């Protein structure tokens, strides 16, 4: 764990660390699309996230002016089990995330696993 270097009054409201925390999201297993991906341990590609019954509107509240439409999620595992989920939102150049996009996200997940020392 851990993160940045410590020091000197950098944790107040409006600080870079506070702004970083605002974008940090934690989902419980089974909570929303990301939680369902984590619970099942399977990649998920969603073509219309907003219409999905598992959709959690916290994503839209976290980034005002943005609405989540498409989504691709893959689990990240360590030797101790599930670590988290990588999530890509709103495919820019095509209407949906492809199988190739999912594979690319899986590659990123593997890189994260290597960095974590799996």
Buried (B, 14 or more C-beta within 10 A) or exposed (E): EEEEEEEEEEEEEEEEEEEEEEEEEEBEEEBBBBBBBBBEEEBBBBEEBBEBEBBBEEBBEEEEEEEBBBBBBBBBBEEEEBBBBBBBBBBEEEEBBEEEBBEBBBEEBBEBBEEBEE
